[in-house]
Amino acid sequence: MQPLREVAVVAFAHTGHLRTADELSEVEMLMPVLHEVLDRTGLKTADIDFTCSGSCDYLAGRAFSFTLALDGVGAWPPISESHVEMDGAWALYEAWTKLLTGDADTALVYSYGKSSPGSVRDVLTRQLDPYYVAPLWPDSVALAALQAQALIDTGATDEPALAAVAARSRGSETDTAAPGDYVVRPLRTGDCPPVGDGAAAVVLAAGDRARDLCARPAWIRGIDHRIEAHGLGVRDLTDSPSARLAAEKAGAFERPVDTAELHAPFSSQEVVLRKALRLDDDVRINPSGGALAANPVMAAGLIRIGEAAARIHRGESDRALAHATSGPCLQQNLVAVLEGDPR
């Protein structure tokens, strides 16, 4: 068998995250990011062999909303294009496999989400089991609070420890910051992600093409995606076997990582992920701030991969783990391992 091709992230860009982008359409929000990520590589749209996007029609409030965003890419002359109704991290997964097949040498991956126009807490209830859970309308914060309380009950964490996670993610100079009022006990406002709008994009390239486009490519050594049971009642909410298995299959446990970008929208979820991914105190967790600092739904997972890759590009990391999640209480987990060339 021939060895798999080497594929790397060679460029990353994202919007300045906004509390609201009511004055901008999805295309207007996305276009500057696409221009920026292509400018960093010197590529033009015609140089991209494959394009893949991630978004959510429920957030946009209309079917096939992603087709409008293609205006920002330029779909004429016809391009090779695909879309996932998921966070952009899963669009990157699809593009990575496309490059591995040899059908493409370069790929543009982007995702975007506007949560501010409506109630994202209500929208996310559509992810739940339609027979037993969704009719009860438990929103994303209420379900995360169940997970946080389960962790507290087992002694895995407590409210001051959760406040410290939130403070670190938001760049507080102290270990704790004002946690705010309870949203759903035991989660306070500081433990929950901000609502905001944003977009992100990365460029992937294979082999020598990657080295031509980037001084220090972030090579994707492995990616894997695993899913928990859909029924919340049959899961142990204090653990994430799917994240652990995804990390194992991606090769994360073969050698230590120095950086981990975790898609943990709630402070309690970082506790679960650190345990499942075997991350000790020597690993720098979410130097970018993570989803507790900015959480554009459908782009936050792709941003975790992009931020990990950017640290490798800058020489601030040699081996990094990036994680993305979707669904209630870490239901779906994707783990990628990225490495830079030896220095």
C-alpha positions as CSV (number, residue, x, y, z in Angstrom):
1,M,0.0,0.0,0.0
2,Q,1.1,3.5,-0.8
3,P,1.5,5.8,2.3
4,L,-1.2,8.4,2.8
5,R,-0.5,11.9,1.5
6,E,0.6,14.5,3.9
7,V,-2.0,17.2,4.3
8,A,-1.5,20.5,6.2
9,V,-3.4,23.6,7.3
10,V,-1.5,26.4,5.5
11,A,-3.6,29.4,6.4
12,F,-6.3,30.5,8.9
13,A,-8.5,33.6,9.3
14,H,-11.6,34.5,11.2
15,T,-13.8,37.5,11.8
16,G,-13.5,39.8,14.8
17,H,-16.3,38.1,16.7
18,L,-19.4,40.3,17.2
19,R,-22.2,40.3,19.7
20,T,-24.5,41.0,16.8
21,A,-24.0,41.4,13.0
22,D,-27.5,42.5,12.2
23,E,-26.2,45.0,9.7
24,L,-24.3,42.3,7.7
25,S,-25.6,39.4,5.7
26,E,-23.9,36.0,5.9
27,V,-22.1,36.8,2.6
28,E,-20.9,40.2,3.8
29,M,-19.7,38.7,7.1
30,L,-17.9,35.9,5.2
31,M,-16.2,37.6,2.3
32,P,-13.4,39.5,4.2
33,V,-12.4,36.2,5.9
34,L,-12.2,34.4,2.5
35,H,-10.2,37.2,1.0
36,E,-7.8,37.3,4.0
37,V,-7.2,33.5,4.1
38,L,-6.5,33.4,0.3
39,D,-4.2,36.5,0.5
40,R,-2.1,34.7,3.1
41,T,-1.3,32.0,0.6
42,G,-1.3,34.0,-2.6
43,L,-4.0,31.8,-4.0
44,K,-7.0,32.9,-6.0
45,T,-10.4,31.2,-6.1
46,A,-9.5,29.5,-9.4
47,D,-6.5,27.9,-7.7
48,I,-8.6,26.0,-5.2
49,D,-9.4,22.4,-6.2
50,F,-12.1,21.8,-3.6
51,T,-14.3,23.9,-1.4
52,C,-16.3,22.7,1.6
53,S,-18.5,24.7,4.0
54,G,-20.3,24.2,7.3
55,S,-23.4,26.0,8.5
56,C,-26.9,25.5,9.9
57,D,-30.1,26.3,8.2
58,Y,-31.9,26.5,11.5
59,L,-29.8,29.4,12.6
60,A,-30.3,31.2,9.2
61,G,-34.1,30.5,9.3
62,R,-34.3,29.3,5.7
63,A,-33.6,26.2,3.7
64,F,-30.4,25.8,1.7
65,S,-29.0,29.0,3.1
66,F,-25.5,27.9,2.4
67,T,-26.1,28.4,-1.3
68,L,-26.3,32.1,-0.7
69,A,-22.9,32.1,1.0
70,L,-21.4,30.7,-2.2
71,D,-21.8,34.2,-3.7
72,G,-18.9,35.1,-1.4
73,V,-16.7,32.3,-2.8
74,G,-17.5,32.7,-6.5
75,A,-19.3,29.7,-7.9
76,W,-18.9,30.6,-11.5
77,P,-17.1,29.2,-13.4
78,P,-18.4,26.0,-11.7
79,I,-16.3,24.8,-8.8
80,S,-16.0,21.5,-7.0
81,E,-18.0,22.2,-3.8
82,S,-19.6,20.4,-0.8
83,H,-21.4,21.3,2.4
84,V,-22.0,19.8,5.8
85,E,-24.9,20.8,8.1
86,M,-22.4,20.9,10.9
87,D,-19.6,22.9,12.5
88,G,-16.8,23.8,10.0
89,A,-14.5,21.3,11.7
90,W,-16.5,18.5,10.0
91,A,-16.2,20.3,6.7
92,L,-12.4,20.3,7.2
93,Y,-12.7,16.5,7.9
94,E,-14.4,16.0,4.5
95,A,-11.9,18.2,2.7
96,W,-9.0,16.3,4.4
97,T,-10.3,13.0,3.1
98,K,-10.7,14.5,-0.4
99,L,-7.1,15.6,-0.5
100,L,-6.0,12.1,0.8
101,T,-7.6,10.5,-2.2
102,G,-5.5,12.6,-4.6
103,D,-8.5,14.2,-6.2
104,A,-7.4,17.6,-5.0
105,D,-4.2,19.3,-3.9
106,T,-5.7,22.4,-2.3
107,A,-9.0,23.0,-0.4
108,L,-10.8,26.0,1.0
109,V,-12.9,25.3,4.1
110,Y,-15.1,27.9,5.7
111,S,-18.0,28.1,8.2
112,Y,-20.2,30.8,9.7
113,G,-23.0,31.3,12.0
114,K,-25.3,34.2,13.2
115,S,-26.8,33.4,16.6
116,S,-27.8,36.9,17.6
117,P,-31.0,37.3,15.5
118,G,-32.9,34.6,17.5
119,S,-32.7,32.4,20.6
120,V,-29.9,30.0,19.9
121,R,-30.8,28.1,23.1
122,D,-34.2,27.3,21.6
123,V,-32.8,26.5,18.2
124,L,-30.4,23.9,19.6
125,T,-33.2,21.9,21.1
126,R,-33.9,20.6,17.5
127,Q,-30.8,18.4,18.0
128,L,-32.5,16.4,20.7
129,D,-34.3,13.0,20.5
130,P,-37.6,14.0,18.9
131,Y,-39.7,11.5,20.9
132,Y,-38.5,11.6,24.5
133,V,-36.4,14.7,25.1
134,A,-37.2,17.5,22.5
135,P,-40.9,17.7,23.6
136,L,-39.7,18.8,27.0
137,W,-37.8,21.7,25.5
138,P,-34.6,21.5,27.7
139,D,-32.3,24.1,26.2
140,S,-28.5,23.8,25.8
141,V,-27.8,25.6,29.1
142,A,-30.1,23.4,31.1
143,L,-28.6,20.3,29.7
144,A,-25.0,21.6,30.3
145,A,-26.1,22.4,33.9
146,L,-27.2,18.7,34.4
147,Q,-23.7,17.7,33.3
148,A,-22.0,20.3,35.6
149,Q,-24.1,19.1,38.6
150,A,-23.2,15.5,37.8
151,L,-19.5,16.5,37.9
152,I,-19.9,18.4,41.2
153,D,-21.8,15.5,42.7
154,T,-19.0,13.1,41.9
155,G,-16.4,15.4,43.3
156,A,-14.7,16.0,40.0
157,T,-15.0,19.8,40.3
158,D,-16.8,22.6,42.2
159,E,-18.1,26.0,41.4
160,P,-14.9,27.9,42.3
161,A,-12.9,25.6,40.0
162,L,-15.4,26.3,37.2
163,A,-15.1,30.0,37.8
164,A,-11.3,29.7,37.5
165,V,-11.7,27.9,34.1
166,A,-14.0,30.8,32.9
167,A,-11.6,33.4,34.2
168,R,-8.6,31.9,32.5
169,S,-10.4,31.6,29.2
170,R,-11.4,35.2,29.2
171,G,-7.9,36.4,30.1
172,S,-8.5,37.4,33.7
173,E,-5.4,38.4,35.6
174,T,-6.6,36.5,38.6
175,D,-7.7,32.9,39.0
176,T,-11.3,33.9,39.5
177,A,-13.5,36.7,38.2
178,A,-17.0,37.8,39.1
179,P,-19.0,34.7,38.0
180,G,-22.3,36.5,37.6
181,D,-25.7,35.3,38.4
182,Y,-27.0,31.8,38.0
183,V,-28.4,31.0,34.5
184,V,-29.3,27.5,35.4
185,R,-27.8,26.3,38.7
186,P,-24.9,25.5,39.1
187,L,-23.9,27.4,35.9
188,R,-23.5,31.1,36.1
189,T,-23.2,33.6,33.3
190,G,-19.4,33.3,33.4
191,D,-19.7,29.5,32.9
192,C,-21.7,29.9,29.7
193,P,-20.6,30.9,26.2
194,P,-21.4,34.4,24.8
195,V,-23.9,34.7,22.0
196,G,-22.2,36.1,18.9
197,D,-21.8,36.0,15.2
198,G,-18.7,35.0,13.2
199,A,-17.0,33.2,10.4
200,A,-13.7,31.3,9.9
201,A,-11.8,29.8,7.0
202,V,-8.7,27.7,6.5
203,V,-6.8,26.5,3.5
204,L,-5.5,22.9,3.2
205,A,-2.8,21.8,0.9
206,A,-1.1,18.5,0.3
207,G,2.6,17.5,0.1
208,D,5.1,19.9,-1.5
209,R,2.2,22.2,-2.4
210,A,1.8,22.9,1.3
211,R,5.5,23.8,1.7
212,D,5.2,26.2,-1.2
213,L,2.3,28.0,0.4
214,C,3.4,28.2,4.0
215,A,6.8,28.5,5.7
216,R,5.8,26.1,8.5
217,P,2.7,24.0,7.6
218,A,0.6,22.5,10.4
219,W,0.6,18.9,9.2
220,I,-2.6,16.9,10.1
221,R,-1.3,13.7,11.5
222,G,-4.7,12.3,12.3
223,I,-8.4,13.2,12.6
224,D,-11.2,11.1,14.0
225,H,-14.9,11.6,14.9
226,R,-16.9,9.6,17.3
227,I,-20.4,9.9,18.7
228,E,-22.1,9.2,22.1
229,A,-25.5,7.5,22.4
230,H,-28.3,9.9,21.4
231,G,-30.2,9.1,24.6
232,L,-28.9,11.3,27.4
233,G,-30.2,8.9,30.0
234,V,-27.9,6.1,28.9
235,R,-24.8,8.2,29.1
236,D,-22.4,9.0,31.9
237,L,-22.3,12.8,31.6
238,T,-19.1,13.0,33.7
239,D,-17.0,11.2,31.0
240,S,-16.6,11.3,27.2
241,P,-15.7,7.9,25.8
242,S,-16.2,9.2,22.3
243,A,-13.7,12.0,22.7
244,R,-11.2,9.5,24.2
245,L,-11.6,7.1,21.3
246,A,-11.4,9.8,18.7
247,A,-8.2,11.0,20.3
248,E,-6.8,7.5,20.3
249,K,-7.7,6.9,16.7
250,A,-6.2,10.3,15.7
251,G,-2.9,9.4,17.4
252,A,-3.1,11.9,20.2
253,F,-1.8,9.5,22.8
254,E,1.3,8.3,20.8
255,R,3.3,11.4,22.0
256,P,2.6,14.3,24.3
257,V,1.1,17.5,22.9
258,D,2.1,20.9,24.1
259,T,-1.1,22.8,23.2
260,A,-4.8,21.8,23.2
261,E,-7.6,23.9,21.7
262,L,-10.8,22.5,23.2
263,H,-14.2,23.3,22.0
264,A,-15.8,23.5,25.4
265,P,-18.7,26.0,25.3
266,F,-19.3,25.5,29.0
267,S,-16.6,25.6,31.7
268,S,-17.7,22.2,33.1
269,Q,-17.1,20.6,29.7
270,E,-13.4,21.5,29.9
271,V,-13.2,19.4,33.0
272,V,-14.7,16.4,31.1
273,L,-12.4,16.9,28.1
274,R,-9.2,17.3,30.1
275,K,-9.8,13.9,31.7
276,A,-10.9,12.1,28.5
277,L,-8.0,13.5,26.5
278,R,-5.4,12.9,29.2
279,L,-4.3,16.5,29.3
280,D,-2.1,17.3,32.3
281,D,-0.9,20.7,33.6
282,D,2.1,20.7,31.2
283,V,-0.3,21.2,28.2
284,R,-1.4,24.8,27.5
285,I,-5.2,24.7,27.3
286,N,-7.0,27.2,25.0
287,P,-4.4,29.9,24.7
288,S,-6.9,31.6,22.3
289,G,-9.6,31.8,25.0
290,G,-11.7,29.0,23.5
291,A,-15.4,29.0,23.1
292,L,-15.9,30.7,26.5
293,A,-14.3,33.8,25.0
294,A,-16.2,33.7,21.6
295,N,-18.6,31.1,20.4
296,P,-19.9,31.7,16.9
297,V,-22.0,28.6,16.5
298,M,-21.0,26.5,13.5
299,A,-17.5,28.2,13.4
300,A,-16.2,27.7,16.9
301,G,-14.9,24.1,16.2
302,L,-13.2,25.1,13.0
303,I,-11.6,28.0,14.9
304,R,-10.1,25.6,17.4
305,I,-8.3,23.7,14.6
306,G,-7.3,27.0,13.0
307,E,-5.9,28.5,16.2
308,A,-3.9,25.3,16.9
309,A,-2.5,25.5,13.4
310,A,-1.7,29.2,13.7
311,R,0.4,28.5,16.7
312,I,2.4,26.0,14.8
313,H,2.8,28.4,11.9
314,R,4.2,31.0,14.3
315,G,6.5,28.5,15.9
316,E,4.7,28.7,19.3
317,S,3.8,25.0,19.2
318,D,5.3,21.8,17.8
319,R,2.5,19.3,18.4
320,A,-1.1,20.4,19.1
321,L,-4.5,18.8,19.7
322,A,-7.6,20.4,18.4
323,H,-11.1,19.4,19.4
324,A,-14.6,20.2,18.1
325,T,-18.0,19.2,19.5
326,S,-21.6,19.3,18.4
327,G,-24.8,18.3,20.1
328,P,-25.8,18.3,23.8
329,C,-23.3,17.5,26.6
330,L,-20.4,16.7,24.2
331,Q,-22.5,14.3,22.2
332,Q,-20.3,14.4,19.1
333,N,-16.5,14.8,19.2
334,L,-13.9,15.4,16.6
335,V,-10.2,15.4,17.5
336,A,-7.3,16.4,15.2
337,V,-3.6,16.2,15.9
338,L,-1.3,18.7,14.1
339,E,2.5,18.9,14.0
340,G,5.0,21.3,12.6
341,D,8.3,20.3,10.9
342,P,11.2,19.8,13.3
343,R,13.1,23.0,14.0
